[in-house]
Amino acid sequence: MKVEDIRNTVERQPFRPFAVRLNNGMQYNFNEPRSFGAPKDYHMIFFFGESKWAMIDTESIVEIIEQQ
């Protein structure tokens, strides 16, 4: 997945929920802006859930799924 694609999805205004699917089959749903974090270069992103968090290498993202 291109870093530009991830950056464009995250920085849309207003925020729209999305999910990322990884090459290992895991999926993370970003339903609100607070659930997402990233350094300026977006080569790593962070998922913040209610009781867990995950650090995701953007090279492992195979799909961005826009949610309604």
N, CA, C and O atoms as a Tripos MOL2 file, in Angstrom:
@<TRIPOS>MOLECULE
protein
  272   271    68     0     0
PROTEIN
NO_CHARGES

@<TRIPOS>ATOM
      1 N           0.8530   -1.1710    0.0000 N.3       1 MET1
      2 CA          0.0000    0.0000    0.0000 C.3       1 MET1
      3 C           0.8940    1.2260    0.0000 C.2       1 MET1
      4 O           1.9000    1.2630    0.7080 O.2       1 MET1
      5 N           0.5390    2.2210   -0.7800 N.am      2 LYS2
      6 CA          1.3120    3.4530   -0.8330 C.3       2 LYS2
      7 C           1.0060    4.3210    0.3940 C.2       2 LYS2
      8 O          -0.1430    4.4400    0.8190 O.2       2 LYS2
      9 N           2.0410    4.9100    0.9400 N.am      3 VAL3
     10 CA          1.8810    5.7990    2.0800 C.3       3 VAL3
     11 C           0.9540    6.9570    1.7220 C.2       3 VAL3
     12 O           0.1650    7.3970    2.5580 O.2       3 VAL3
     13 N           1.0400    7.4490    0.5030 N.am      4 GLU4
     14 CA          0.1680    8.5520    0.0610 C.3       4 GLU4
     15 C          -1.3040    8.1920    0.1650 C.2       4 GLU4
     16 O          -2.1200    9.0300    0.5480 O.2       4 GLU4
     17 N          -1.6600    6.9360   -0.1780 N.am      5 ASP5
     18 CA         -3.0510    6.4970   -0.0900 C.3       5 ASP5
     19 C          -3.5480    6.5300    1.3490 C.2       5 ASP5
     20 O          -4.6770    6.9440    1.6160 O.2       5 ASP5
     21 N          -2.7060    6.0950    2.2640 N.am      6 ILE6
     22 CA         -3.0740    6.0900    3.6760 C.3       6 ILE6
     23 C          -3.2200    7.5260    4.1760 C.2       6 ILE6
     24 O          -4.1990    7.8550    4.8460 O.2       6 ILE6
     25 N          -2.2600    8.3710    3.8550 N.am      7 ARG7
     26 CA         -2.3010    9.7730    4.2750 C.3       7 ARG7
     27 C          -3.5630   10.4580    3.7460 C.2       7 ARG7
     28 O          -4.2400   11.1700    4.4880 O.2       7 ARG7
     29 N          -3.8780   10.2470    2.4810 N.am      8 ASN8
     30 CA         -5.0660   10.8710    1.8980 C.3       8 ASN8
     31 C          -6.3410   10.4130    2.5880 C.2       8 ASN8
     32 O          -7.2510   11.2150    2.7990 O.2       8 ASN8
     33 N          -6.4180    9.1440    2.9390 N.am      9 THR9
     34 CA         -7.6020    8.6120    3.6260 C.3       9 THR9
     35 C          -7.7390    9.2140    5.0160 C.2       9 THR9
     36 O          -8.8290    9.6240    5.4140 O.2       9 THR9
     37 N          -6.6570    9.2670    5.7390 N.am     10 VAL10
     38 CA         -6.6880    9.7580    7.1180 C.3      10 VAL10
     39 C          -6.9640   11.2510    7.1990 C.2      10 VAL10
     40 O          -7.6810   11.7020    8.0920 O.2      10 VAL10
     41 N          -6.4060   12.0160    6.2800 N.am     11 GLU11
     42 CA         -6.4920   13.4690    6.3700 C.3      11 GLU11
     43 C          -7.7270   14.0730    5.7040 C.2      11 GLU11
     44 O          -7.8540   15.2960    5.6440 O.2      11 GLU11
     45 N          -8.6440   13.2330    5.2010 N.am     12 ARG12
     46 CA         -9.8850   13.7710    4.6190 C.3      12 ARG12
     47 C         -10.6590   14.5490    5.6600 C.2      12 ARG12
     48 O         -10.6800   14.1880    6.8370 O.2      12 ARG12
     49 N         -11.2870   15.6090    5.2200 N.am     13 GLN13
     50 CA        -12.1180   16.4240    6.1160 C.3      13 GLN13
     51 C         -13.5140   16.4930    5.5380 C.2      13 GLN13
     52 O         -13.6620   16.8140    4.3590 O.2      13 GLN13
     53 N         -14.5380   16.2070    6.3100 N.am     14 PRO14
     54 CA        -14.4470   15.7000    7.6720 C.3      14 PRO14
     55 C         -13.9760   14.2440    7.6830 C.2      14 PRO14
     56 O         -13.9720   13.5670    6.6540 O.2      14 PRO14
     57 N         -13.5830   13.7840    8.8640 N.am     15 PHE15
     58 CA        -13.1320   12.4010    9.0290 C.3      15 PHE15
     59 C         -14.2390   11.4360    8.6180 C.2      15 PHE15
     60 O         -15.3990   11.6250    8.9840 O.2      15 PHE15
     61 N         -13.8830   10.4130    7.8660 N.am     16 ARG16
     62 CA        -14.8220    9.3430    7.4980 C.3      16 ARG16
     63 C         -14.2280    8.0120    7.9490 C.2      16 ARG16
     64 O         -13.0590    7.7380    7.6770 O.2      16 ARG16
     65 N         -15.0150    7.1810    8.6360 N.am     17 PRO17
     66 CA        -14.5140    5.9000    9.1200 C.3      17 PRO17
     67 C         -13.9400    5.0400    7.9940 C.2      17 PRO17
     68 O         -14.4230    5.0630    6.8620 O.2      17 PRO17
     69 N         -12.9040    4.2860    8.3350 N.am     18 PHE18
     70 CA        -12.2740    3.3800    7.3830 C.3      18 PHE18
     71 C         -11.6440    2.2280    8.1510 C.2      18 PHE18
     72 O         -11.5170    2.2750    9.3740 O.2      18 PHE18
     73 N         -11.2580    1.2120    7.4280 N.am     19 ALA19
     74 CA        -10.5630    0.0660    8.0100 C.3      19 ALA19
     75 C          -9.3480   -0.2400    7.1470 C.2      19 ALA19
     76 O          -9.3080    0.1060    5.9660 O.2      19 ALA19
     77 N          -8.3700   -0.8850    7.7430 N.am     20 VAL20
     78 CA         -7.2260   -1.3830    6.9750 C.3      20 VAL20
     79 C          -7.1540   -2.8900    7.1710 C.2      20 VAL20
     80 O          -7.3370   -3.3950    8.2790 O.2      20 VAL20
     81 N          -6.8880   -3.5920    6.0930 N.am     21 ARG21
     82 CA         -6.6980   -5.0400    6.1470 C.3      21 ARG21
     83 C          -5.2200   -5.3050    5.9070 C.2      21 ARG21
     84 O          -4.6160   -4.7340    4.9980 O.2      21 ARG21
     85 N          -4.6420   -6.1760    6.7290 N.am     22 LEU22
     86 CA         -3.2210   -6.4860    6.6580 C.3      22 LEU22
     87 C          -2.9750   -7.7820    5.8960 C.2      22 LEU22
     88 O          -3.8910   -8.5710    5.6650 O.2      22 LEU22
     89 N          -1.7240   -7.9830    5.5140 N.am     23 ASN23
     90 CA         -1.3710   -9.1860    4.7600 C.3      23 ASN23
     91 C          -1.5070  -10.4680    5.5840 C.2      23 ASN23
     92 O          -1.4560  -11.5600    5.0170 O.2      23 ASN23
     93 N          -1.6770  -10.3650    6.8970 N.am     24 ASN24
     94 CA         -1.9030  -11.5490    7.7260 C.3      24 ASN24
     95 C          -3.3870  -11.8040    7.9840 C.2      24 ASN24
     96 O          -3.7410  -12.7150    8.7330 O.2      24 ASN24
     97 N          -4.2660  -10.9930    7.3590 N.am     25 GLY25
     98 CA         -5.7080  -11.1650    7.5010 C.3      25 GLY25
     99 C          -6.3480  -10.3120    8.5780 C.2      25 GLY25
    100 O          -7.5730  -10.1940    8.6210 O.2      25 GLY25
    101 N          -5.5470   -9.7140    9.4520 N.am     26 MET26
    102 CA         -6.1010   -8.8550   10.5080 C.3      26 MET26
    103 C          -6.7170   -7.6140    9.8870 C.2      26 MET26
    104 O          -6.2780   -7.1440    8.8370 O.2      26 MET26
    105 N          -7.7450   -7.0880   10.5520 N.am     27 GLN27
    106 CA         -8.3830   -5.8580   10.0990 C.3      27 GLN27
    107 C          -8.5700   -4.9400   11.2970 C.2      27 GLN27
    108 O          -8.9820   -5.3800   12.3700 O.2      27 GLN27
    109 N          -8.2650   -3.6660   11.1060 N.am     28 TYR28
    110 CA         -8.4400   -2.6550   12.1410 C.3      28 TYR28
    111 C          -9.4070   -1.6030   11.6370 C.2      28 TYR28
    112 O          -9.2400   -1.0640   10.5430 O.2      28 TYR28
    113 N         -10.4260   -1.3130   12.4420 N.am     29 ASN29
    114 CA        -11.4540   -0.3410   12.0870 C.3      29 ASN29
    115 C         -11.1850    0.9710   12.8090 C.2      29 ASN29
    116 O         -11.1070    1.0140   14.0370 O.2      29 ASN29
    117 N         -11.0460    2.0310   12.0350 N.am     30 PHE30
    118 CA        -10.8330    3.3660   12.5710 C.3      30 PHE30
    119 C         -12.1570    4.1150   12.4510 C.2      30 PHE30
    120 O         -12.4760    4.6780   11.4040 O.2      30 PHE30
    121 N         -12.9200    4.1100   13.5410 N.am     31 ASN31
    122 CA        -14.2660    4.6830   13.5220 C.3      31 ASN31
    123 C         -14.3130    6.1450   13.9430 C.2      31 ASN31
    124 O         -15.3210    6.8210   13.7400 O.2      31 ASN31
    125 N         -13.2310    6.6300   14.5240 N.am     32 GLU32
    126 CA        -13.1570    8.0250   14.9380 C.3      32 GLU32
    127 C         -11.7000    8.4650   14.8760 C.2      32 GLU32
    128 O         -10.8010    7.6280   14.9550 O.2      32 GLU32
    129 N         -11.4530    9.7580   14.7370 N.am     33 PRO33
    130 CA        -10.0680   10.2340   14.6040 C.3      33 PRO33
    131 C          -9.1710    9.8450   15.7780 C.2      33 PRO33
    132 O          -7.9710    9.6430   15.5940 O.2      33 PRO33
    133 N          -9.7290    9.7400   16.9620 N.am     34 ARG34
    134 CA         -8.9210    9.3950   18.1420 C.3      34 ARG34
    135 C          -8.3840    7.9800   18.1000 C.2      34 ARG34
    136 O          -7.4700    7.6510   18.8550 O.2      34 ARG34
    137 N          -8.9270    7.1310   17.2360 N.am     35 SER35
    138 CA         -8.4460    5.7550   17.1610 C.3      35 SER35
    139 C          -7.2100    5.6190   16.2780 C.2      35 SER35
    140 O          -6.6470    4.5300   16.1620 O.2      35 SER35
    141 N          -6.7850    6.7180   15.6560 N.am     36 PHE36
    142 CA         -5.6620    6.6940   14.7190 C.3      36 PHE36
    143 C          -4.5070    7.5590   15.1990 C.2      36 PHE36
    144 O          -4.7090    8.6220   15.7860 O.2      36 PHE36
    145 N          -3.2940    7.0860   14.9390 N.am     37 GLY37
    146 CA         -2.1050    7.8860   15.2070 C.3      37 GLY37
    147 C          -1.0250    7.5390   14.2060 C.2      37 GLY37
    148 O          -0.9770    6.4150   13.7050 O.2      37 GLY37
    149 N          -0.1530    8.5000   13.9080 N.am     38 ALA38
    150 CA          0.9390    8.2550   12.9660 C.3      38 ALA38
    151 C           1.9810    9.3610   13.0770 C.2      38 ALA38
    152 O           1.6440   10.5050   13.3790 O.2      38 ALA38
    153 N           3.2550    9.0220   12.8320 N.am     39 PRO39
    154 CA          4.2520   10.0810   12.6910 C.3      39 PRO39
    155 C           4.0490   10.7750   11.3520 C.2      39 PRO39
    156 O           3.2590   10.3110   10.5300 O.2      39 PRO39
    157 N           4.7420   11.8620   11.1280 N.am     40 LYS40
    158 CA          4.5400   12.6560    9.9130 C.3      40 LYS40
    159 C           4.7950   11.8770    8.6300 C.2      40 LYS40
    160 O           4.1730   12.1720    7.6090 O.2      40 LYS40
    161 N           5.6860   10.8950    8.6480 N.am     41 ASP41
    162 CA          6.0000   10.1610    7.4070 C.3      41 ASP41
    163 C           5.0470    8.9990    7.1250 C.2      41 ASP41
    164 O           5.1280    8.3910    6.0580 O.2      41 ASP41
    165 N           4.1480    8.6790    8.0530 N.am     42 TYR42
    166 CA          3.1160    7.6370    7.8790 C.3      42 TYR42
    167 C           3.6900    6.2490    7.5450 C.2      42 TYR42
    168 O           2.9650    5.4060    7.0170 O.2      42 TYR42
    169 N           4.9460    6.0000    7.8340 N.am     43 HIS43
    170 CA          5.4840    4.6650    7.5520 C.3      43 HIS43
    171 C           5.1100    3.6550    8.6300 C.2      43 HIS43
    172 O           5.3660    2.4590    8.4900 O.2      43 HIS43
    173 N           4.5110    4.1390    9.6910 N.am     44 MET44
    174 CA          3.9880    3.3140   10.7700 C.3      44 MET44
    175 C           2.7140    4.0040   11.2100 C.2      44 MET44
    176 O           2.6810    5.2300   11.3110 O.2      44 MET44
    177 N           1.6550    3.2340   11.4760 N.am     45 ILE45
    178 CA          0.4380    3.8370   12.0180 C.3      45 ILE45
    179 C           0.0660    3.1130   13.3000 C.2      45 ILE45
    180 O           0.5190    1.9960   13.5490 O.2      45 ILE45
    181 N          -0.7560    3.7510   14.1040 N.am     46 PHE46
    182 CA         -1.1740    3.1860   15.3760 C.3      46 PHE46
    183 C          -2.6930    3.1350   15.4470 C.2      46 PHE46
    184 O          -3.3860    4.0740   15.0570 O.2      46 PHE46
    185 N          -3.1910    2.0100   15.9570 N.am     47 PHE47
    186 CA         -4.6120    1.8370   16.2250 C.3      47 PHE47
    187 C          -4.7890    1.9010   17.7330 C.2      47 PHE47
    188 O          -4.0960    1.2020   18.4720 O.2      47 PHE47
    189 N          -5.7180    2.7400   18.1940 N.am     48 PHE48
    190 CA         -6.0280    2.8550   19.6160 C.3      48 PHE48
    191 C          -7.4770    2.4430   19.8310 C.2      48 PHE48
    192 O          -8.3960    3.1830   19.4780 O.2      48 PHE48
    193 N          -7.6810    1.2640   20.4080 N.am     49 GLY49
    194 CA         -9.0150    0.7880   20.7420 C.3      49 GLY49
    195 C          -9.3680    1.1400   22.1710 C.2      49 GLY49
    196 O          -8.6170    1.8420   22.8490 O.2      49 GLY49
    197 N         -10.5090    0.6550   22.6290 N.am     50 GLU50
    198 CA        -10.9350    0.9630   23.9930 C.3      50 GLU50
    199 C         -10.0040    0.3440   25.0330 C.2      50 GLU50
    200 O          -9.7140    0.9580   26.0600 O.2      50 GLU50
    201 N          -9.5380   -0.8700   24.7640 N.am     51 SER51
    202 CA         -8.6820   -1.5370   25.7520 C.3      51 SER51
    203 C          -7.4310   -2.1520   25.1320 C.2      51 SER51
    204 O          -6.7350   -2.9290   25.7870 O.2      51 SER51
    205 N          -7.1380   -1.8130   23.8800 N.am     52 LYS52
    206 CA         -5.9320   -2.3350   23.2450 C.3      52 LYS52
    207 C          -5.4080   -1.3290   22.2290 C.2      52 LYS52
    208 O          -6.1150   -0.4110   21.8140 O.2      52 LYS52
    209 N          -4.1720   -1.5230   21.8460 N.am     53 TRP53
    210 CA         -3.5790   -0.6910   20.8080 C.3      53 TRP53
    211 C          -2.7000   -1.5910   19.9470 C.2      53 TRP53
    212 O          -2.3080   -2.6810   20.3630 O.2      53 TRP53
    213 N          -2.4020   -1.1190   18.7490 N.am     54 ALA54
    214 CA         -1.5520   -1.8940   17.8330 C.3      54 ALA54
    215 C          -0.7020   -0.9300   17.0210 C.2      54 ALA54
    216 O          -1.1500    0.1490   16.6320 O.2      54 ALA54
    217 N           0.5300   -1.3450   16.7760 N.am     55 MET55
    218 CA          1.4320   -0.6120   15.9010 C.3      55 MET55
    219 C           1.4640   -1.3660   14.5790 C.2      55 MET55
    220 O           1.7430   -2.5650   14.5560 O.2      55 MET55
    221 N           1.1820   -0.6740   13.4770 N.am     56 ILE56
    222 CA          1.0220   -1.3170   12.1720 C.3      56 ILE56
    223 C           2.0360   -0.7450   11.1930 C.2      56 ILE56
    224 O           2.0810    0.4650   10.9710 O.2      56 ILE56
    225 N           2.8470   -1.6160   10.6120 N.am     57 ASP57
    226 CA          3.7780   -1.2180    9.5590 C.3      57 ASP57
    227 C           2.9590   -1.0260    8.2860 C.2      57 ASP57
    228 O           2.2670   -1.9500    7.8590 O.2      57 ASP57
    229 N           3.0230    0.1400    7.6800 N.am     58 THR58
    230 CA          2.1840    0.4040    6.5150 C.3      58 THR58
    231 C           2.5000   -0.5130    5.3390 C.2      58 THR58
    232 O           1.6650   -0.6750    4.4490 O.2      58 THR58
    233 N           3.6810   -1.1120    5.3160 N.am     59 GLU59
    234 CA          4.0040   -2.0580    4.2390 C.3      59 GLU59
    235 C           3.1730   -3.3370    4.3440 C.2      59 GLU59
    236 O           3.0690   -4.0860    3.3720 O.2      59 GLU59
    237 N           2.5770   -3.5950    5.5200 N.am     60 SER60
    238 CA          1.7580   -4.7980    5.6950 C.3      60 SER60
    239 C           0.2840   -4.5540    5.3440 C.2      60 SER60
    240 O          -0.5160   -5.4890    5.3780 O.2      60 SER60
    241 N          -0.0850   -3.3090    5.0070 N.am     61 ILE61
    242 CA         -1.4700   -2.9970    4.6450 C.3      61 ILE61
    243 C          -1.7020   -3.3640    3.1820 C.2      61 ILE61
    244 O          -0.9830   -2.9070    2.2930 O.2      61 ILE61
    245 N          -2.7130   -4.1940    2.9450 N.am     62 VAL62
    246 CA         -3.0260   -4.6100    1.5830 C.3      62 VAL62
    247 C          -4.2990   -3.9630    1.0570 C.2      62 VAL62
    248 O          -4.5430   -3.9690   -0.1490 O.2      62 VAL62
    249 N          -5.1140   -3.4010    1.9520 N.am     63 GLU63
    250 CA         -6.3660   -2.8150    1.5070 C.3      63 GLU63
    251 C          -6.8500   -1.7580    2.5050 C.2      63 GLU63
    252 O          -6.7320   -1.9300    3.7180 O.2      63 GLU63
    253 N          -7.3890   -0.6750    1.9740 N.am     64 ILE64
    254 CA         -8.0950    0.3280    2.7720 C.3      64 ILE64
    255 C          -9.5710    0.2100    2.4170 C.2      64 ILE64
    256 O          -9.9490    0.2580    1.2460 O.2      64 ILE64
    257 N         -10.3950    0.0540    3.4440 N.am     65 ILE65
    258 CA        -11.8210   -0.1570    3.2320 C.3      65 ILE65
    259 C         -12.5830    1.0500    3.7860 C.2      65 ILE65
    260 O         -12.5410    1.3220    4.9860 O.2      65 ILE65
    261 N         -13.2720    1.7630    2.9070 N.am     66 GLU66
    262 CA        -14.0810    2.8900    3.3670 C.3      66 GLU66
    263 C         -15.3720    2.3440    3.9500 C.2      66 GLU66
    264 O         -15.9980    1.4540    3.3740 O.2      66 GLU66
    265 N         -15.7680    2.8840    5.1020 N.am     67 GLN67
    266 CA        -16.9590    2.4170    5.7890 C.3      67 GLN67
    267 C         -18.0060    3.5100    5.8000 C.2      67 GLN67
    268 O         -17.6920    4.6960    5.7060 O.2      67 GLN67
    269 N         -19.2490    3.0940    5.9160 N.am     68 GLN68
    270 CA        -20.3700    4.0460    5.9580 C.3      68 GLN68
    271 C         -20.7050    4.3990    7.3780 C.2      68 GLN68
    272 O         -21.6210    5.1860    7.6190 O.2      68 GLN68
@<TRIPOS>BOND
     1     1     2 1
     2     2     3 1
     3     3     4 2
     4     3     5 am
     5     5     6 1
     6     6     7 1
     7     7     8 2
     8     7     9 am
     9     9    10 1
    10    10    11 1
    11    11    12 2
    12    11    13 am
    13    13    14 1
    14    14    15 1
    15    15    16 2
    16    15    17 am
    17    17    18 1
    18    18    19 1
    19    19    20 2
    20    19    21 am
    21    21    22 1
    22    22    23 1
    23    23    24 2
    24    23    25 am
    25    25    26 1
    26    26    27 1
    27    27    28 2
    28    27    29 am
    29    29    30 1
    30    30    31 1
    31    31    32 2
    32    31    33 am
    33    33    34 1
    34    34    35 1
    35    35    36 2
    36    35    37 am
    37    37    38 1
    38    38    39 1
    39    39    40 2
    40    39    41 am
    41    41    42 1
    42    42    43 1
    43    43    44 2
    44    43    45 am
    45    45    46 1
    46    46    47 1
    47    47    48 2
    48    47    49 am
    49    49    50 1
    50    50    51 1
    51    51    52 2
    52    51    53 am
    53    53    54 1
    54    54    55 1
    55    55    56 2
    56    55    57 am
    57    57    58 1
    58    58    59 1
    59    59    60 2
    60    59    61 am
    61    61    62 1
    62    62    63 1
    63    63    64 2
    64    63    65 am
    65    65    66 1
    66    66    67 1
    67    67    68 2
    68    67    69 am
    69    69    70 1
    70    70    71 1
    71    71    72 2
    72    71    73 am
    73    73    74 1
    74    74    75 1
    75    75    76 2
    76    75    77 am
    77    77    78 1
    78    78    79 1
    79    79    80 2
    80    79    81 am
    81    81    82 1
    82    82    83 1
    83    83    84 2
    84    83    85 am
    85    85    86 1
    86    86    87 1
    87    87    88 2
    88    87    89 am
    89    89    90 1
    90    90    91 1
    91    91    92 2
    92    91    93 am
    93    93    94 1
    94    94    95 1
    95    95    96 2
    96    95    97 am
    97    97    98 1
    98    98    99 1
    99    99   100 2
   100    99   101 am
   101   101   102 1
   102   102   103 1
   103   103   104 2
   104   103   105 am
   105   105   106 1
   106   106   107 1
   107   107   108 2
   108   107   109 am
   109   109   110 1
   110   110   111 1
   111   111   112 2
   112   111   113 am
   113   113   114 1
   114   114   115 1
   115   115   116 2
   116   115   117 am
   117   117   118 1
   118   118   119 1
   119   119   120 2
   120   119   121 am
   121   121   122 1
   122   122   123 1
   123   123   124 2
   124   123   125 am
   125   125   126 1
   126   126   127 1
   127   127   128 2
   128   127   129 am
   129   129   130 1
   130   130   131 1
   131   131   132 2
   132   131   133 am
   133   133   134 1
   134   134   135 1
   135   135   136 2
   136   135   137 am
   137   137   138 1
   138   138   139 1
   139   139   140 2
   140   139   141 am
   141   141   142 1
   142   142   143 1
   143   143   144 2
   144   143   145 am
   145   145   146 1
   146   146   147 1
   147   147   148 2
   148   147   149 am
   149   149   150 1
   150   150   151 1
   151   151   152 2
   152   151   153 am
   153   153   154 1
   154   154   155 1
   155   155   156 2
   156   155   157 am
   157   157   158 1
   158   158   159 1
   159   159   160 2
   160   159   161 am
   161   161   162 1
   162   162   163 1
   163   163   164 2
   164   163   165 am
   165   165   166 1
   166   166   167 1
   167   167   168 2
   168   167   169 am
   169   169   170 1
   170   170   171 1
   171   171   172 2
   172   171   173 am
   173   173   174 1
   174   174   175 1
   175   175   176 2
   176   175   177 am
   177   177   178 1
   178   178   179 1
   179   179   180 2
   180   179   181 am
   181   181   182 1
   182   182   183 1
   183   183   184 2
   184   183   185 am
   185   185   186 1
   186   186   187 1
   187   187   188 2
   188   187   189 am
   189   189   190 1
   190   190   191 1
   191   191   192 2
   192   191   193 am
   193   193   194 1
   194   194   195 1
   195   195   196 2
   196   195   197 am
   197   197   198 1
   198   198   199 1
   199   199   200 2
   200   199   201 am
   201   201   202 1
   202   202   203 1
   203   203   204 2
   204   203   205 am
   205   205   206 1
   206   206   207 1
   207   207   208 2
   208   207   209 am
   209   209   210 1
   210   210   211 1
   211   211   212 2
   212   211   213 am
   213   213   214 1
   214   214   215 1
   215   215   216 2
   216   215   217 am
   217   217   218 1
   218   218   219 1
   219   219   220 2
   220   219   221 am
   221   221   222 1
   222   222   223 1
   223   223   224 2
   224   223   225 am
   225   225   226 1
   226   226   227 1
   227   227   228 2
   228   227   229 am
   229   229   230 1
   230   230   231 1
   231   231   232 2
   232   231   233 am
   233   233   234 1
   234   234   235 1
   235   235   236 2
   236   235   237 am
   237   237   238 1
   238   238   239 1
   239   239   240 2
   240   239   241 am
   241   241   242 1
   242   242   243 1
   243   243   244 2
   244   243   245 am
   245   245   246 1
   246   246   247 1
   247   247   248 2
   248   247   249 am
   249   249   250 1
   250   250   251 1
   251   251   252 2
   252   251   253 am
   253   253   254 1
   254   254   255 1
   255   255   256 2
   256   255   257 am
   257   257   258 1
   258   258   259 1
   259   259   260 2
   260   259   261 am
   261   261   262 1
   262   262   263 1
   263   263   264 2
   264   263   265 am
   265   265   266 1
   266   266   267 1
   267   267   268 2
   268   267   269 am
   269   269   270 1
   270   270   271 1
   271   271   272 2
@<TRIPOS>SUBSTRUCTURE
     1 MET1         2 RESIDUE 1 A MET
     2 LYS2         6 RESIDUE 1 A LYS
     3 VAL3        10 RESIDUE 1 A VAL
     4 GLU4        14 RESIDUE 1 A GLU
     5 ASP5        18 RESIDUE 1 A ASP
     6 ILE6        22 RESIDUE 1 A ILE
     7 ARG7        26 RESIDUE 1 A ARG
     8 ASN8        30 RESIDUE 1 A ASN
     9 THR9        34 RESIDUE 1 A THR
    10 VAL10       38 RESIDUE 1 A VAL
    11 GLU11       42 RESIDUE 1 A GLU
    12 ARG12       46 RESIDUE 1 A ARG
    13 GLN13       50 RESIDUE 1 A GLN
    14 PRO14       54 RESIDUE 1 A PRO
    15 PHE15       58 RESIDUE 1 A PHE
    16 ARG16       62 RESIDUE 1 A ARG
    17 PRO17       66 RESIDUE 1 A PRO
    18 PHE18       70 RESIDUE 1 A PHE
    19 ALA19       74 RESIDUE 1 A ALA
    20 VAL20       78 RESIDUE 1 A VAL
    21 ARG21       82 RESIDUE 1 A ARG
    22 LEU22       86 RESIDUE 1 A LEU
    23 ASN23       90 RESIDUE 1 A ASN
    24 ASN24       94 RESIDUE 1 A ASN
    25 GLY25       98 RESIDUE 1 A GLY
    26 MET26      102 RESIDUE 1 A MET
    27 GLN27      106 RESIDUE 1 A GLN
    28 TYR28      110 RESIDUE 1 A TYR
    29 ASN29      114 RESIDUE 1 A ASN
    30 PHE30      118 RESIDUE 1 A PHE
    31 ASN31      122 RESIDUE 1 A ASN
    32 GLU32      126 RESIDUE 1 A GLU
    33 PRO33      130 RESIDUE 1 A PRO
    34 ARG34      134 RESIDUE 1 A ARG
    35 SER35      138 RESIDUE 1 A SER
    36 PHE36      142 RESIDUE 1 A PHE
    37 GLY37      146 RESIDUE 1 A GLY
    38 ALA38      150 RESIDUE 1 A ALA
    39 PRO39      154 RESIDUE 1 A PRO
    40 LYS40      158 RESIDUE 1 A LYS
    41 ASP41      162 RESIDUE 1 A ASP
    42 TYR42      166 RESIDUE 1 A TYR
    43 HIS43      170 RESIDUE 1 A HIS
    44 MET44      174 RESIDUE 1 A MET
    45 ILE45      178 RESIDUE 1 A ILE
    46 PHE46      182 RESIDUE 1 A PHE
    47 PHE47      186 RESIDUE 1 A PHE
    48 PHE48      190 RESIDUE 1 A PHE
    49 GLY49      194 RESIDUE 1 A GLY
    50 GLU50      198 RESIDUE 1 A GLU
    51 SER51      202 RESIDUE 1 A SER
    52 LYS52      206 RESIDUE 1 A LYS
    53 TRP53      210 RESIDUE 1 A TRP
    54 ALA54      214 RESIDUE 1 A ALA
    55 MET55      218 RESIDUE 1 A MET
    56 ILE56      222 RESIDUE 1 A ILE
    57 ASP57      226 RESIDUE 1 A ASP
    58 THR58      230 RESIDUE 1 A THR
    59 GLU59      234 RESIDUE 1 A GLU
    60 SER60      238 RESIDUE 1 A SER
    61 ILE61      242 RESIDUE 1 A ILE
    62 VAL62      246 RESIDUE 1 A VAL
    63 GLU63      250 RESIDUE 1 A GLU
    64 ILE64      254 RESIDUE 1 A ILE
    65 ILE65      258 RESIDUE 1 A ILE
    66 GLU66      262 RESIDUE 1 A GLU
    67 GLN67      266 RESIDUE 1 A GLN
    68 GLN68      270 RESIDUE 1 A GLN
